[in-house]
Amino acid sequence: MRLRALAPAKVNLALMLGAVRADGRHRLVTVFQSLSLADELELELAEGQAGDSVSCPGVQGENLVARALAELREAGWGAPPVHVRVHKRIPVAGGMAGGSADAAAALRLAVALDRELRPAGTPLHTQAGGALVARVAAALGADVPSQLEPGLALGTGAGEVVRRLSPLREHAFLVLPAPHALPTPEVFREADRLRLGRDGGALDALELELPRAFAPGSQPPRALVTNDLEPAAVSLCPWCGTALEELAALGAEQAMVSGSGPTVFGLWWGAGARNRAAEARALLAERHPRAVVCEPVDARFAAAALT
C-alpha cells in the first residue's frame, strides 16, 4: 500500500510584522495562500524496518518530515514503521514554507494511513487524530498549522493561530525562484535592524481589518497586499529588487517577495489572469528558466490518495 499527498507551497498575500514576543518569535498578522506549485510525498509501510525513515533526494540536512513523524511517535502514534519519500519542487529556503508544507502533508498522510489500517473503535491515543495532529503541527513551527488544510487563511500570533478564509476573486501568480537561498532568521534580523515592525495597536487593527478586506470573491485593496519583510529581503539579496522590477514591467498588477524571500512572485487579477501570467513567463523564460505559473488551491488539491 502506498499513500500519496501533495504539499502546496504558500505565499503571503499580506505580511505585517510586529515586535519580538517573549518566546523569541515576532508577532505577525498575515494572509497565507496555497499554490499549485507543490512537493509530492509518498508514504508506504516499511516492513521489517526498525523505525520510520525519510528520503528527500537533493536536499541536505534535517528534514521537518522526520521531526513530524518523531513527534507523532512521542505522542503515542501506534502505526507500523513507515518510509516517506519527498519529491521536491518548492524552492528550498525560498520563503514559500516548503519544509512546513512537507511536514503538514506528512501529518495528513499519517491520518490517512490510520483510516486504512485501524478498525473502528481503536483508542484515539494510538491514532493520528485531529487534536493530536494540530498539537504536533504547532510544535513544529509557526507555518505548519496553516498548511494542515491548504487554502486561504489568516495567521495571527506568530502565524500559528489560523483562521480559514474563503477563496478570493480569480487570480494567478508567476513565481520566480531565486538562484540561491536566504535563511529566514537573517531576514528577520535585518528587518529588526531596519525597524520595519509595526506597533501593537496597528496590528490589533489589522487583525480586524484583513478578514473584511480579504472577503469571499473579492480583490483586496492594493495597500493591504504587502509584505513588511520585503525591504529586508531586498537589502540582503539585491536580486529580489531586480526581479520585482521585471515583473512590474511585464504587467504584474502587484509584485512581491514571498514570505522572507528570496522567491519573488507577480500577481494578476480577474478573468484571464492565468493567461496573462503565462505570457509574462514566456517573455522571462531566458532570464528565469525556473519561473512557474501558479494558481490558488485549497485542501482538495492536497488530499491524500491511495495508489
C-alpha positions as CSV (number, residue, x, y, z in Angstrom):
1,M,0.0,0.0,0.0
2,R,1.2,3.5,-0.9
3,L,-0.3,6.8,0.1
4,R,0.4,10.0,-1.8
5,A,-0.3,13.6,-0.9
6,L,0.7,17.0,-2.4
7,A,2.3,19.6,-0.2
8,P,1.5,23.0,-1.8
9,A,3.8,26.0,-1.5
10,K,2.4,29.1,0.1
11,V,2.8,32.8,-0.5
12,N,1.9,35.6,1.9
13,L,-0.6,37.9,0.2
14,A,-0.2,40.1,3.3
15,L,2.5,40.0,5.9
16,M,2.5,42.6,8.7
17,L,5.4,42.5,11.2
18,G,5.3,43.3,14.8
19,A,7.7,43.2,17.8
20,V,9.5,40.2,19.1
21,R,7.4,38.2,21.6
22,A,8.6,36.7,24.9
23,D,9.1,33.4,23.1
24,G,11.6,34.9,20.6
25,R,9.2,34.9,17.7
26,H,7.9,38.1,16.0
27,R,4.2,38.8,16.2
28,L,2.6,38.6,12.7
29,V,-0.7,39.3,11.0
30,T,-0.6,37.5,7.7
31,V,-2.7,36.0,5.0
32,F,-1.5,32.7,3.5
33,Q,-2.4,31.4,0.1
34,S,-1.6,27.9,-1.1
35,L,-0.4,27.4,-4.6
36,S,-0.5,24.8,-7.3
37,L,3.3,24.6,-7.1
38,A,3.7,21.6,-4.7
39,D,6.1,19.0,-3.4
40,E,4.8,15.4,-3.6
41,L,5.1,12.9,-0.7
42,E,4.7,9.2,-0.8
43,L,4.2,7.1,2.3
44,E,4.5,3.3,2.4
45,L,4.7,0.7,5.2
46,A,8.3,-0.3,5.9
47,E,8.0,-3.9,6.8
48,G,11.0,-5.2,8.8
49,Q,12.3,-1.7,9.4
50,A,13.1,-0.7,13.0
51,G,11.7,2.8,12.7
52,D,10.4,5.5,10.4
53,S,12.6,6.8,7.6
54,V,12.5,9.8,5.2
55,S,14.3,10.4,1.9
56,C,14.4,13.7,0.1
57,P,16.8,13.5,-2.9
58,G,18.8,16.6,-3.5
59,V,18.2,18.2,-0.1
60,Q,20.7,18.0,2.7
61,G,20.3,18.5,6.4
62,E,17.4,18.0,8.9
63,N,14.1,17.2,7.3
64,L,11.0,18.6,9.0
65,V,9.0,15.5,7.9
66,A,11.3,13.3,10.1
67,R,10.6,15.6,13.0
68,A,6.9,15.4,12.4
69,L,6.9,11.6,12.5
70,A,9.1,11.6,15.6
71,E,6.8,13.9,17.4
72,L,3.8,11.8,16.4
73,R,5.5,8.7,17.8
74,E,6.4,10.6,21.0
75,A,2.7,11.4,21.4
76,G,1.8,7.8,21.2
77,W,1.0,7.2,17.5
78,G,0.9,3.4,17.0
79,A,1.1,2.8,13.3
80,P,3.8,0.4,11.9
81,P,7.1,1.9,10.7
82,V,6.8,3.9,7.5
83,H,9.1,5.3,4.8
84,V,8.3,8.7,3.4
85,R,9.8,9.9,0.1
86,V,9.7,13.7,-0.6
87,H,9.8,14.8,-4.3
88,K,10.9,18.5,-4.1
89,R,9.5,21.1,-6.4
90,I,9.2,24.1,-4.0
91,P,12.4,26.2,-3.7
92,V,14.4,25.4,-0.6
93,A,14.8,28.3,1.8
94,G,12.8,30.4,-0.6
95,G,10.2,31.9,1.6
96,M,7.4,29.5,0.4
97,A,7.2,27.3,3.5
98,G,8.3,24.2,1.6
99,G,9.6,22.3,4.7
100,S,6.5,23.3,6.7
101,A,4.2,22.2,3.8
102,D,6.0,18.8,3.7
103,A,5.6,18.3,7.4
104,A,1.9,19.2,7.2
105,A,1.5,16.7,4.3
106,A,3.2,14.0,6.3
107,L,0.8,14.6,9.2
108,R,-2.2,14.3,6.8
109,L,-0.7,11.1,5.4
110,A,-0.5,9.7,9.0
111,V,-4.2,10.4,9.5
112,A,-5.0,8.7,6.1
113,L,-2.8,5.7,7.0
114,D,-4.7,5.2,10.2
115,R,-8.0,5.3,8.2
116,E,-6.8,2.5,6.1
117,L,-5.3,0.3,8.9
118,R,-7.3,0.9,12.0
119,P,-10.6,-0.7,12.7
120,A,-13.4,1.3,14.1
121,G,-13.2,1.8,17.9
122,T,-9.4,1.8,18.1
123,P,-8.3,4.0,21.0
124,L,-7.6,7.5,19.9
125,H,-4.2,7.7,21.6
126,T,-2.8,5.2,19.1
127,Q,-4.1,7.2,16.1
128,A,-3.1,10.4,14.4
129,G,-6.4,12.2,15.1
130,G,-7.2,15.9,14.6
131,A,-6.3,17.2,18.0
132,L,-3.0,15.3,18.1
133,V,-2.0,16.4,14.6
134,A,-2.8,20.0,15.5
135,R,-0.7,19.9,18.6
136,V,2.3,18.4,16.8
137,A,1.9,20.9,13.9
138,A,2.1,23.8,16.4
139,A,5.2,22.4,18.0
140,L,7.0,22.1,14.6
141,G,6.9,25.8,13.7
142,A,4.7,28.8,13.0
143,D,4.0,27.9,9.4
144,V,3.0,24.3,9.8
145,P,-0.5,24.7,11.3
146,S,-1.6,26.9,8.3
147,Q,-0.6,24.1,5.9
148,L,-2.5,21.3,7.5
149,E,-5.5,22.5,5.5
150,P,-4.2,24.3,2.4
151,G,-6.1,27.2,1.0
152,L,-6.5,30.8,2.1
153,A,-6.1,31.6,5.8
154,L,-5.4,34.4,8.2
155,G,-2.5,33.8,10.5
156,T,-2.0,35.6,13.8
157,G,0.2,35.2,16.9
158,A,3.5,34.2,15.2
159,G,1.5,32.9,12.3
160,E,0.4,29.7,14.1
161,V,-3.1,30.8,15.1
162,V,-5.1,30.1,11.9
163,R,-8.5,31.2,10.7
164,R,-9.7,29.8,7.4
165,L,-10.9,32.2,4.7
166,S,-12.9,31.7,1.6
167,P,-11.5,32.0,-2.0
168,L,-10.9,35.4,-3.5
169,R,-11.6,36.7,-6.9
170,E,-9.9,34.8,-9.8
171,H,-6.1,35.4,-9.7
172,A,-2.9,33.8,-10.8
173,F,0.8,34.0,-9.9
174,L,4.1,33.9,-11.7
175,V,6.7,32.6,-9.3
176,L,10.4,33.5,-9.8
177,P,12.7,31.2,-7.7
178,A,16.0,32.9,-6.8
179,P,19.3,31.4,-7.7
180,H,20.3,31.0,-4.0
181,A,18.7,30.6,-0.6
182,L,18.0,33.2,2.0
183,P,17.8,31.9,5.6
184,T,14.7,33.2,7.4
185,P,16.4,34.2,10.7
186,E,18.8,36.5,8.7
187,V,15.8,38.3,7.1
188,F,14.1,38.9,10.5
189,R,17.3,40.2,12.0
190,E,17.6,42.6,9.0
191,A,14.0,43.7,9.5
192,D,14.7,44.5,13.1
193,R,17.9,46.4,12.1
194,L,15.8,48.4,9.6
195,R,13.0,48.9,12.2
196,L,10.3,47.6,9.9
197,G,7.9,46.4,12.6
198,R,4.6,48.0,13.4
199,D,3.3,48.8,16.9
200,G,0.8,46.6,18.7
201,G,-2.1,48.9,18.2
202,A,-1.6,48.8,14.4
203,L,-1.5,45.0,14.4
204,D,-4.6,44.8,16.5
205,A,-6.5,46.9,13.9
206,L,-5.1,44.8,11.1
207,E,-6.4,41.6,12.8
208,L,-9.9,43.0,12.4
209,E,-9.4,44.6,9.0
210,L,-7.8,41.9,7.0
211,P,-10.7,39.3,7.2
212,R,-13.0,42.0,5.8
213,A,-10.6,43.1,3.1
214,F,-10.0,39.5,2.0
215,A,-13.7,38.7,1.8
216,P,-15.0,35.9,-0.4
217,G,-14.8,36.7,-4.1
218,S,-13.1,40.0,-3.5
219,Q,-9.9,41.6,-4.7
220,P,-8.3,43.1,-1.6
221,P,-7.1,46.7,-1.6
222,R,-3.6,47.1,-3.0
223,A,-2.4,48.8,0.2
224,L,-3.1,45.6,2.2
225,V,-1.4,43.2,-0.3
226,T,2.0,44.0,1.1
227,N,5.0,42.3,2.8
228,D,6.7,44.1,5.6
229,L,9.7,41.8,5.3
230,E,10.3,42.8,1.6
231,P,12.7,45.7,2.3
232,A,14.9,43.4,4.5
233,A,14.9,40.6,1.8
234,V,15.9,43.2,-0.9
235,S,18.6,44.6,1.4
236,L,20.2,41.2,1.8
237,C,19.5,40.0,-1.7
238,P,19.5,42.7,-4.4
239,W,18.4,40.1,-6.9
240,C,14.9,40.4,-5.4
241,G,14.7,44.1,-6.2
242,T,15.6,43.4,-9.9
243,A,13.1,40.6,-10.1
244,L,10.3,42.8,-8.7
245,E,11.1,45.5,-11.3
246,E,11.0,42.9,-14.1
247,L,7.6,41.6,-13.1
248,A,6.1,45.1,-12.8
249,A,7.5,46.0,-16.2
250,L,5.7,42.9,-17.7
251,G,2.3,43.9,-16.3
252,A,2.0,42.3,-13.0
253,E,-0.6,44.2,-11.0
254,Q,1.4,43.5,-7.9
255,A,4.9,42.1,-7.4
256,M,6.1,40.9,-4.0
257,V,8.7,39.0,-2.2
258,S,7.3,35.7,-0.9
259,G,7.5,35.5,2.9
260,S,11.1,36.0,4.0
261,G,12.3,35.6,0.4
262,P,14.2,35.4,-1.8
263,T,11.5,33.9,-4.1
264,V,9.5,36.7,-5.8
265,F,6.1,36.5,-7.4
266,G,3.9,38.6,-9.7
267,L,0.1,38.7,-9.2
268,W,-2.6,39.1,-11.8
269,W,-6.3,39.5,-11.0
270,G,-9.6,38.8,-12.9
271,A,-10.7,36.8,-15.8
272,G,-7.8,35.5,-17.9
273,A,-5.3,36.1,-15.1
274,R,-3.5,32.8,-15.8
275,N,-3.1,33.5,-19.5
276,R,-1.6,36.9,-18.7
277,A,0.8,35.4,-16.2
278,A,1.8,32.8,-18.8
279,E,2.5,35.5,-21.4
280,A,4.8,37.2,-18.9
281,R,6.6,33.9,-18.2
282,A,7.3,33.4,-21.9
283,L,9.0,36.8,-22.0
284,L,11.1,36.0,-18.9
285,A,11.9,32.4,-19.9
286,E,15.5,33.1,-20.9
287,R,16.4,35.0,-17.8
288,H,14.3,33.0,-15.4
289,P,14.1,29.4,-16.8
290,R,12.7,28.1,-13.5
291,A,9.8,30.5,-13.4
292,V,6.4,28.8,-13.0
293,V,2.8,30.0,-13.4
294,C,0.6,29.0,-10.4
295,E,-3.0,29.2,-9.3
296,P,-4.5,29.3,-5.8
297,V,-5.5,25.9,-4.5
298,D,-7.4,24.5,-1.5
299,A,-7.5,21.3,0.6
300,R,-9.0,19.2,-2.2
301,F,-5.9,19.7,-4.3
302,A,-3.6,18.4,-1.5
303,A,-5.7,15.4,-0.3
304,A,-4.1,12.1,0.3
305,A,-4.8,9.4,-2.3
306,L,-4.3,5.6,-2.2
307,T,-2.1,4.3,-5.1
